[in-house]
């Protein structure tokens, strides 16, 4: 299995949604296509199980959050892949700590960070009901997360 898929907790979910994949990751996509079906548009999958959203603008996150409304079921694996602050090729108008509020309205919290390559980092967003322990009191995005972090 591709090392990146391992890091991203891929467990045979199908299809994998790859949104806005940059050209330098074409080899990764080619590998994924040998493992499972790949779709490139949220409209192609009713209830996504595994998704990588490559984003560089806050508006993209907000648009995806709106599109996901009512479509999350179970312990969906959602990765938001965004430019590292040190990237020389890509820039974005948010960072690891800011810009994710629209996902909180879906009951999602950031739970894990993974380095994709020298330009991209990935943040896993998970539904609060599937997070065993949420100890972060500062920076919770969702009402559910705020309640859970106070327990």
N, C-alpha and C positions, 0 to 999 in steps of 0.2 A: 504494500500500500504506500502511496505517496506520503512523504514525511509531513507535509502540510495538512493533508486530510487527517492523519493521526492526531496532530496537535489540535485540530478543530473538532475532535470527538465525533468524527463520522462513523456511523454504525449501520451501514447499508440502507439508509433512508433513500427514498426515490420518489420523485426526481429531486435533484439538487438545483436550486435556483441560484444562478450567477447573474447578478445585475451590475452592469457597467464595468465589467472586467477589463482592466487595462491591457494593452497589446503585449507588454512584456511578460504577461502571465498566460499567454496562449498555449505554451507547452503544458502548464498545469491543467488548463481546460481540456486539452487533448487527452491527457491521462484520465481525467474524471469521466470523459465520455466512454472510456473503455470499461469503466466500473459501473456506471449507472446512467440513466437518462439525465440530460441537462436541459433546463429551460432558461430563457433569458428575459422573461417578462412575468410580472406578478399575475397578470391575467391568465397565464397558462396553467396556474395551479390554484385550486380552490382553498386548500388548507396547507400551506407550506410546512414541511417537516424539517427541512435543512436549507438554510439560505445564507449566501454571502452577498452583502450589499456593499459595493464599492462607492463611497461617497466623498465628495470634496466640498460640498456646500450645505449649510444648515437647511436650506429649502429642500434639498433632496431627502434629508432625514425626516422632515415634517411631511413631505409628500408620501414617503414610504409608510410612516406611522398612520396616516390617514387611510392609505390603501390596505393596511393590515387590520383595520378596525373590523371586529367581528369574524376574523378569519384565523385566529390563533386557537389551536386545539391541542391539548396535551402539553408535553414538555418539548415544545418546538425549539430547535437549535437555530438561533438567529445571530449571525455575526455581522457587525458593521465594521467594514474595513476602511480605514481613513489614513491620510498621509501623516507620517511621523513629523514631528516638529523639525527634525534634522534633514528631512528630504530636500534634495536639491532639484528634483524634477516636479514635485507636486506641492501645492499649498492648499490650505483649507481655512475656513473662517470659524472653526470651533476646535476643541481639543479633547483630551481624555476626560477632563473634568466638567466641561461646559458644552451645551448644545444638544443634550439628550432629553430635555424635558418633555418633548412631544411623545416620546416612547413611554414615559411614566404614566401617561393617561391610558395606556394599554395594560397597566399593571406590570410593566417590565422594569427590571433593575440590571445594571451592569454587574457581572459576576466574575469575569475573567478576561485577561489581556494576553494576546499572543503576537509575537513578531512574525509577520509574513515574509518580509525581506527587508532590504535596507531602506525602502521607501514607504512601506505600509505596515500599520499595526491593525490588529483586529480586536474588537471589544464584543464579548458575548453578552447578549441581552437575554434574560431569562424571566419567565413569569414567576412572580413572588411565591405563589403557592408551591412551587417546586424547589425553592431555595430552602435548604435545611436550617441554616443559621445565617442571619443577616445582622452582623455586628456593627456595621457602619451607621452611625447616627447622623453624621453630617453628609449632605449630598445625596440622600435618598430621593428618587425621582417620583415614586408613586405613593399614593395614600396607603396602599397595602404595605409597601416597604417601610413607611414611617411607623406603622403599627407594629410590624414584625420586629423592627430594630429596637423597639422599646421593651420587648419581652425579655 
